[in-house]
Amino acid sequence: MSKVKSAFLFLLISFTFISAQTKFNLGANAVYVSSSGDLADLFDTGFGGLASLSYDATDNIQLSVTTGYLNLSFNNDYINDQLKDAGINTKVDVDASMGIIPIMVGGKYFLSLSNFKPYIAADLGVHISKITSEKITIGGQQMDAVGSASETKAAFDLGVGFLYKIAPKINLDVNGKINLNGTEIKKESSLSSGNVTTTESSESSASFFTISAGLLFEL
C-alpha cells in the first residue's frame, strides 16, 4: 500500500510540475481579407474573425489550432467592366458572397524573446468554403437568384507578424499572411470583333491575403 501511495504521490507531483511548466494561450483576432489572382476577379475584399488555442512548446516555438470565419463580397466592378468592354452598357449587381471556415494547425517561430517578439508563422489544414447568392439586379430589374455551393479543400498559409506584451499576461498579436487552398477558380471571357471571336480562359487555386490584429491571453 505504501508503494501505491508513493507512486500516486509521485504522479501527482509530476503532473503538478508539468502543469506549472505548461503555457497555453487563447487568442482572438479581427481579420481583413483581400483576394488575389483569379479569385480577386470574382470576390473582392472582406472581413472576419479567428480564434486560436496555442501551446508554448519552447521559448521560440508556439504551436496552435485556429478556426473562425471569413467572408468575401462579390466583385461587381469586374463583371461590369467586362460587360462594358463587350459593348454592353447594362449594369449588373450580384448579391453574393463567399464564406470560408478555416480549420488550421501550425505555429509560430519567434525571432526574439523580448517583450516585442517578431515571428514567422505557417499553418496546414482545411478551408470549408461556401458560396451563397440571394438576388441579381440587371438594368435596375431585380430577380431572385437564391442558391449555394460548398466544398472542403486542403489549405496552407504562411506569414510574418509580432507579439507585443501590453500587460503581464496579455499580448497584442498582429500578422499578415498569404493563404492558399485547393478550390479551383475558373475564368473565361470572350471578345468579338467583326467575324472574329477571341476567347481567354484561366484556372488557378484560390489565394488571398489576410491582415490580422487581436489579443493573445496567457492562461
C-alpha positions as CSV (number, residue, x, y, z in Angstrom):
1,M,0.0,0.0,0.0
2,S,2.9,2.4,0.8
3,K,4.3,1.7,-2.7
4,V,0.9,2.6,-4.2
5,K,0.7,5.8,-2.2
6,S,4.3,6.7,-3.1
7,A,3.6,6.1,-6.8
8,F,0.4,8.1,-6.7
9,L,2.2,10.9,-4.9
10,F,5.0,10.9,-7.5
11,L,2.5,11.1,-10.3
12,L,0.6,13.9,-8.6
13,I,3.8,15.9,-8.1
14,S,4.9,15.2,-11.7
15,F,1.6,16.3,-13.0
16,T,1.7,19.5,-10.9
17,F,5.2,20.2,-12.1
18,I,4.3,19.6,-15.8
19,S,1.2,21.7,-15.4
20,A,3.2,24.5,-13.9
21,Q,5.7,24.4,-16.8
22,T,2.9,24.2,-19.5
23,K,1.9,27.5,-21.1
24,F,-1.3,27.7,-23.0
25,N,-2.6,30.8,-24.7
26,L,-6.0,31.9,-26.0
27,G,-6.2,34.3,-29.0
28,A,-8.9,36.3,-30.7
29,N,-8.3,38.3,-33.8
30,A,-10.2,40.5,-36.2
31,V,-9.2,39.9,-39.9
32,Y,-9.2,42.0,-43.1
33,V,-9.2,39.8,-46.2
34,S,-8.1,40.8,-49.7
35,S,-8.4,38.2,-52.5
36,S,-5.7,37.8,-55.2
37,G,-5.2,36.2,-58.6
38,D,-8.3,34.9,-60.4
39,L,-10.2,34.9,-57.1
40,A,-10.0,38.7,-57.0
41,D,-11.9,38.9,-60.2
42,L,-14.9,37.2,-58.7
43,F,-14.7,38.1,-55.0
44,D,-13.3,41.4,-53.6
45,T,-12.4,42.3,-50.0
46,G,-13.9,41.1,-46.8
47,F,-13.7,40.7,-43.1
48,G,-13.8,38.0,-40.4
49,G,-12.6,36.7,-37.1
50,L,-10.3,34.0,-35.8
51,A,-9.9,32.2,-32.5
52,S,-6.9,30.2,-31.5
53,L,-5.6,27.9,-28.8
54,S,-1.8,27.8,-28.6
55,Y,0.9,26.0,-26.6
56,D,4.4,27.2,-25.9
57,A,6.4,24.1,-26.9
58,T,9.7,26.0,-26.3
59,D,10.7,29.6,-25.8
60,N,10.9,30.1,-29.5
61,I,8.2,27.8,-30.8
62,Q,4.4,28.2,-30.2
63,L,2.1,25.5,-31.6
64,S,-1.6,26.4,-32.3
65,V,-5.0,25.3,-33.5
66,T,-7.0,28.0,-35.3
67,T,-10.5,28.4,-36.6
68,G,-13.0,31.1,-37.4
69,Y,-15.0,32.7,-40.2
70,L,-14.0,34.9,-43.2
71,N,-16.4,36.5,-45.7
72,L,-15.7,37.9,-49.1
73,S,-18.1,40.0,-51.1
74,F,-18.8,39.6,-54.8
75,N,-16.8,41.8,-57.2
76,N,-19.4,43.5,-59.2
77,D,-17.0,46.0,-60.6
78,Y,-15.1,43.3,-62.5
79,I,-18.3,41.9,-64.1
80,N,-19.5,45.4,-65.2
81,D,-16.1,46.2,-66.6
82,Q,-16.2,43.0,-68.7
83,L,-19.7,43.9,-70.0
84,K,-18.5,47.4,-70.8
85,D,-15.6,46.0,-72.8
86,A,-18.0,43.8,-74.7
87,G,-20.1,46.8,-75.6
88,I,-22.9,46.1,-73.2
89,N,-23.9,49.1,-71.1
90,T,-26.3,47.3,-68.8
91,K,-25.2,47.4,-65.1
92,V,-25.3,44.2,-63.2
93,D,-25.4,43.9,-59.4
94,V,-25.0,40.4,-57.9
95,D,-25.8,39.9,-54.2
96,A,-23.5,37.0,-53.4
97,S,-20.6,36.2,-51.1
98,M,-18.1,33.5,-50.2
99,G,-17.7,32.3,-46.7
100,I,-14.6,30.5,-45.5
101,I,-14.2,28.5,-42.3
102,P,-10.5,27.7,-41.8
103,I,-9.5,24.8,-39.5
104,M,-5.7,25.0,-39.2
105,V,-2.9,23.5,-37.2
106,G,0.5,25.2,-37.2
107,G,2.7,27.5,-35.2
108,K,5.0,30.5,-34.8
109,Y,8.7,30.7,-34.6
110,F,9.9,33.7,-32.6
111,L,12.9,35.6,-33.7
112,S,13.2,37.5,-30.3
113,L,12.4,36.7,-26.7
114,S,11.8,40.3,-25.5
115,N,8.5,42.0,-24.9
116,F,8.5,42.7,-28.7
117,K,8.6,39.3,-30.4
118,P,8.6,39.2,-34.2
119,Y,7.8,35.8,-35.7
120,I,7.3,33.8,-38.8
121,A,4.2,31.6,-39.0
122,A,2.8,28.7,-41.0
123,D,-0.3,26.6,-40.9
124,L,-1.8,23.5,-42.6
125,G,-5.4,22.4,-42.6
126,V,-8.6,22.7,-44.5
127,H,-10.9,25.5,-45.7
128,I,-14.6,24.9,-45.8
129,S,-15.8,27.3,-48.5
130,K,-19.4,28.2,-49.3
131,I,-20.7,30.5,-52.0
132,T,-24.2,31.8,-51.5
133,S,-26.3,34.1,-53.7
134,E,-29.6,35.9,-52.9
135,K,-30.5,38.1,-55.9
136,I,-29.2,39.7,-59.0
137,T,-30.2,43.1,-60.4
138,I,-29.8,43.7,-64.2
139,G,-30.5,47.1,-65.6
140,G,-32.5,48.0,-62.5
141,Q,-34.7,44.9,-62.6
142,Q,-34.3,42.7,-59.6
143,M,-34.6,38.9,-59.8
144,D,-34.2,36.2,-57.1
145,A,-31.1,34.1,-57.6
146,V,-31.1,32.0,-54.4
147,G,-28.5,29.2,-54.3
148,S,-25.4,27.9,-52.6
149,A,-22.5,25.6,-53.2
150,S,-19.8,24.4,-50.7
151,E,-16.7,22.3,-50.7
152,T,-13.8,21.4,-48.3
153,K,-10.2,21.7,-49.6
154,A,-6.7,21.4,-48.2
155,A,-5.2,24.7,-47.2
156,F,-1.9,26.4,-46.3
157,D,-0.8,29.8,-45.1
158,L,2.5,31.5,-44.5
159,G,3.2,34.9,-42.9
160,V,5.0,37.2,-40.6
161,G,3.9,39.1,-37.5
162,F,4.7,40.1,-34.0
163,L,3.6,39.8,-30.4
164,Y,3.9,42.8,-28.1
165,K,3.3,42.4,-24.4
166,I,0.9,45.1,-23.2
167,A,0.1,43.6,-19.8
168,P,1.6,40.8,-17.7
169,K,-0.5,38.1,-19.4
170,I,-1.8,40.0,-22.5
171,N,-0.1,40.3,-25.8
172,L,-1.0,42.3,-28.9
173,D,-0.8,40.0,-31.9
174,V,-0.5,41.5,-35.4
175,N,0.3,39.5,-38.6
176,G,0.0,39.3,-42.3
177,K,-0.4,36.1,-44.3
178,I,-0.8,34.7,-47.8
179,N,-3.5,31.9,-47.8
180,L,-4.0,29.2,-50.4
181,N,-6.4,26.4,-50.8
182,G,-7.4,23.8,-53.4
183,T,-10.5,25.5,-54.6
184,E,-10.3,25.8,-58.4
185,I,-11.2,29.2,-59.8
186,K,-12.1,29.0,-63.5
187,K,-12.5,32.2,-65.5
188,E,-13.4,32.6,-69.2
189,S,-14.2,35.7,-71.3
190,S,-15.0,36.2,-75.0
191,L,-14.4,39.3,-77.1
192,S,-15.9,39.6,-80.6
193,S,-14.6,41.9,-83.3
194,G,-16.3,41.6,-86.7
195,N,-16.4,37.9,-87.5
196,V,-13.6,37.1,-85.1
197,T,-14.2,35.9,-81.6
198,T,-11.4,35.7,-79.1
199,T,-11.8,33.6,-76.0
200,E,-9.5,33.8,-73.0
201,S,-9.6,31.4,-70.1
202,S,-7.6,30.8,-66.9
203,E,-7.7,28.4,-64.0
204,S,-5.9,28.7,-60.6
205,S,-6.2,27.8,-57.0
206,A,-7.9,30.3,-54.6
207,S,-5.5,32.6,-52.8
208,F,-6.0,35.6,-50.6
209,F,-4.1,37.9,-48.2
210,T,-5.1,38.5,-44.6
211,I,-4.1,41.2,-42.1
212,S,-5.0,40.2,-38.6
213,A,-4.9,42.0,-35.3
214,G,-6.1,41.0,-31.8
215,L,-5.1,39.8,-28.4
216,L,-3.3,36.7,-27.1
217,F,-4.1,35.8,-23.5
218,E,-1.6,33.7,-21.5
219,L,-3.6,31.1,-19.4
